[in-house]
């Protein structure tokens, strides 16, 4: 169980940055709506079938992290192991909307239409959701400039095998690296918030932390 002040802050539906690892070993950060249910020790979020790389990444490397960074508040990082819950998209929507209720904002319209037969076809066709449950193993907080780790569980043995070097190179053509580099520099120049992420090894959960960085004009 989390301390009461921390539980009040985290057990609500709000925006986190989910950090997954690609099949070739690169960390990827994506903003998601999520809620950490303290009673279960699980951070719940979701994604769309067929459009999100998060599913591909988590299937290859289930260890992931999520960063909560709000201006004026100390950041919180959770690291754990993800489980994908597919099946009935409408049922998953209903569970997702239930997570949205309470602190952090209510979604009465979505909660009503998810059970309305007239809307069900739309949700099945376009909003087919997969729930992602990140079982929290470690929770990191900061105080007085120092990081503190809260151990909430144990890591399980992972059966993932990192792809070979040729496979990694095949997934990272030069044109793609250049496009990502240009996009990243553009975000920095626009003054948008930045989070840095890294992976310590092929069988490790990623780390992520907010940072204030400036692009170098000389490249």
C-alpha positions as CSV (number, residue, x, y, z in Angstrom):
1,X,0.0,0.0,0.0
2,X,1.2,3.5,-0.8
3,X,1.4,6.3,1.8
4,X,-1.9,8.2,1.9
5,X,-0.7,11.5,0.3
6,X,0.9,9.5,-2.6
7,X,-2.1,7.3,-3.0
8,X,-4.4,10.4,-3.2
9,X,-2.2,11.8,-6.0
10,X,-1.8,8.6,-8.0
11,X,-5.1,6.7,-7.7
12,X,-6.8,8.9,-10.3
13,X,-7.2,8.9,-14.0
14,X,-4.6,11.3,-15.4
15,X,-1.9,11.6,-18.1
16,X,1.3,9.5,-17.8
17,X,4.2,8.9,-20.2
18,X,4.3,5.2,-20.9
19,X,7.8,3.9,-21.8
20,X,8.0,0.7,-23.8
21,X,10.9,-1.0,-25.5
22,X,10.9,-1.8,-29.2
23,X,11.7,-5.4,-30.4
24,X,15.2,-4.1,-31.3
25,X,15.9,-2.5,-27.9
26,X,15.1,1.2,-28.2
27,X,12.9,3.0,-25.5
28,X,9.8,4.7,-26.8
29,X,7.7,7.3,-24.9
30,X,4.0,7.8,-25.5
31,X,1.5,9.9,-23.5
32,X,-1.4,7.9,-22.2
33,X,-4.4,8.3,-19.9
34,X,-3.9,5.9,-16.9
35,X,-4.8,5.2,-13.3
36,X,-2.8,3.5,-10.7
37,X,-5.2,1.4,-8.6
38,X,-3.4,1.1,-5.3
39,X,-5.4,-1.8,-4.0
40,X,-4.3,-3.9,-7.0
41,X,-0.8,-2.4,-7.5
42,X,-1.6,-2.0,-11.2
43,X,-1.3,1.0,-13.5
44,X,-4.2,0.7,-16.0
45,X,-4.2,2.2,-19.4
46,X,-5.3,1.2,-22.9
47,X,-4.6,1.4,-26.6
48,X,-6.3,0.8,-29.9
49,X,-5.9,-2.5,-31.8
50,X,-4.0,-2.2,-35.1
51,X,-2.7,1.3,-34.7
52,X,-0.4,1.5,-31.7
53,X,3.2,0.3,-31.6
54,X,2.7,-0.1,-27.8
55,X,1.2,-3.5,-28.4
56,X,4.0,-4.7,-30.6
57,X,6.5,-3.5,-28.1
58,X,4.9,-5.0,-25.0
59,X,4.4,-8.3,-26.7
60,X,8.2,-8.4,-27.4
61,X,9.3,-6.9,-24.1
62,X,6.6,-6.8,-21.4
63,X,8.7,-4.8,-18.9
64,X,7.8,-1.2,-19.1
65,X,7.7,2.1,-17.1
66,X,5.4,5.1,-16.7
67,X,6.4,8.6,-15.7
68,X,4.1,11.1,-14.1
69,X,5.6,14.6,-14.4
70,X,3.4,17.6,-13.5
71,X,4.8,21.1,-13.4
72,X,5.3,22.2,-9.8
73,X,5.1,18.6,-8.4
74,X,7.9,16.1,-7.9
75,X,7.9,13.4,-10.6
76,X,6.9,9.8,-10.0
77,X,8.3,6.9,-12.0
78,X,6.8,3.3,-11.9
79,X,8.5,0.3,-13.4
80,X,6.8,-3.1,-13.8
81,X,5.6,-5.8,-16.1
82,X,2.6,-5.4,-18.4
83,X,-0.2,-7.8,-19.2
84,X,-2.4,-7.2,-22.3
85,X,-6.2,-7.8,-21.9
86,X,-7.8,-8.2,-25.3
87,X,-11.1,-9.8,-26.2
88,X,-14.4,-7.9,-26.3
89,X,-13.7,-4.3,-27.2
90,X,-17.0,-3.0,-25.7
91,X,-16.3,-4.8,-22.4
92,X,-12.9,-3.3,-22.3
93,X,-14.3,0.1,-22.9
94,X,-16.7,-0.4,-20.0
95,X,-13.8,-1.3,-17.7
96,X,-11.8,1.7,-19.0
97,X,-14.6,4.1,-18.4
98,X,-15.1,2.8,-14.9
99,X,-11.4,3.6,-14.2
100,X,-12.1,7.1,-15.5
101,X,-14.7,7.8,-12.9
102,X,-14.0,9.5,-9.6
103,X,-10.9,11.7,-8.9
104,X,-9.3,13.0,-12.0
105,X,-12.5,13.5,-14.0
106,X,-15.7,11.7,-14.9
107,X,-16.8,10.6,-18.3
108,X,-20.6,10.2,-18.0
109,X,-21.2,10.4,-21.7
110,X,-18.8,7.6,-22.5
111,X,-20.0,5.5,-19.6
112,X,-23.6,5.7,-20.9
113,X,-22.9,5.2,-24.5
114,X,-20.6,2.2,-23.9
115,X,-23.7,0.2,-22.8
116,X,-26.1,1.6,-25.4
117,X,-26.7,-0.9,-28.2
118,X,-27.1,1.9,-30.7
119,X,-23.4,3.0,-30.0
120,X,-22.0,-0.5,-29.6
121,X,-21.3,-1.0,-33.3
122,X,-19.2,2.2,-33.4
123,X,-17.1,1.2,-30.4
124,X,-16.5,-2.3,-31.9
125,X,-15.5,-1.0,-35.3
126,X,-13.4,2.0,-34.4
127,X,-12.7,2.0,-30.7
128,X,-11.7,-1.6,-30.2
129,X,-9.5,-1.3,-27.1
130,X,-6.9,-3.5,-25.4
131,X,-6.4,-2.8,-21.7
132,X,-2.9,-2.7,-20.5
133,X,-2.2,-3.6,-16.9
134,X,1.2,-2.6,-15.6
135,X,1.9,-4.5,-12.4
136,X,4.1,-2.1,-10.5
137,X,7.3,-3.6,-9.1
138,X,9.2,-0.4,-8.3
139,X,7.9,3.1,-7.6
140,X,10.5,6.0,-7.6
141,X,9.9,9.4,-6.0
142,X,12.1,12.4,-5.4
143,X,12.6,14.5,-2.3
144,X,15.2,17.2,-1.6
145,X,16.8,16.4,-4.9
146,X,17.3,12.7,-4.0
147,X,15.5,9.7,-5.5
148,X,13.9,7.0,-3.4
149,X,12.8,3.6,-4.5
150,X,9.7,1.9,-3.1
151,X,9.7,-1.8,-3.7
152,X,6.1,-3.0,-4.3
153,X,6.6,-6.4,-5.9
154,X,9.1,-8.8,-7.5
155,X,10.3,-9.2,-11.0
156,X,9.4,-12.4,-12.7
157,X,11.7,-14.2,-15.0
158,X,11.5,-13.0,-18.6
159,X,11.6,-15.2,-21.6
160,X,12.3,-12.5,-24.1
161,X,15.3,-12.9,-26.4
162,X,16.8,-9.7,-27.9
163,X,16.9,-9.8,-31.7
164,X,20.2,-10.2,-33.5
165,X,22.3,-7.2,-34.6
166,X,21.3,-7.6,-38.3
167,X,17.6,-7.6,-37.3
168,X,18.1,-4.4,-35.2
169,X,19.8,-2.7,-38.1
170,X,17.0,-3.8,-40.4
171,X,14.5,-2.0,-38.2
172,X,16.5,1.2,-38.0
173,X,17.2,2.5,-41.5
174,X,19.2,5.8,-41.7
175,X,16.2,7.7,-43.1
176,X,14.1,6.7,-40.0
177,X,16.9,7.7,-37.6
178,X,17.2,11.1,-39.4
179,X,13.4,11.6,-39.3
180,X,13.3,10.9,-35.5
181,X,16.2,13.2,-34.9
182,X,14.6,16.1,-36.8
183,X,11.3,15.5,-34.9
184,X,13.1,15.5,-31.6
185,X,15.0,18.6,-32.3
186,X,11.8,20.4,-33.4
187,X,10.1,19.5,-30.1
188,X,13.0,20.8,-28.1
189,X,13.2,24.0,-30.1
190,X,9.4,24.6,-29.5
191,X,10.1,24.4,-25.7
192,X,7.9,21.3,-25.1
193,X,8.5,19.2,-22.0
194,X,11.1,16.5,-22.4
195,X,11.5,13.1,-20.8
196,X,14.7,11.1,-21.2
197,X,14.5,7.3,-21.2
198,X,17.0,4.5,-21.4
199,X,17.2,0.7,-21.0
200,X,20.0,-0.8,-19.0
201,X,20.0,-4.2,-20.7
202,X,18.0,-6.6,-23.0
203,X,16.0,-8.0,-20.0
204,X,15.5,-4.8,-18.0
205,X,12.7,-2.4,-17.4
206,X,13.3,1.1,-18.9
207,X,14.1,4.1,-16.8
208,X,12.6,7.6,-17.6
209,X,12.9,11.0,-16.0
210,X,11.9,14.5,-17.0
211,X,14.8,16.8,-18.0
212,X,15.4,20.3,-19.1
213,X,17.6,20.2,-22.2
214,X,18.6,22.5,-25.0
215,X,19.4,21.6,-28.6
216,X,22.9,22.3,-29.7
217,X,23.0,24.7,-32.6
218,X,26.2,23.1,-33.9
219,X,24.6,19.7,-34.2
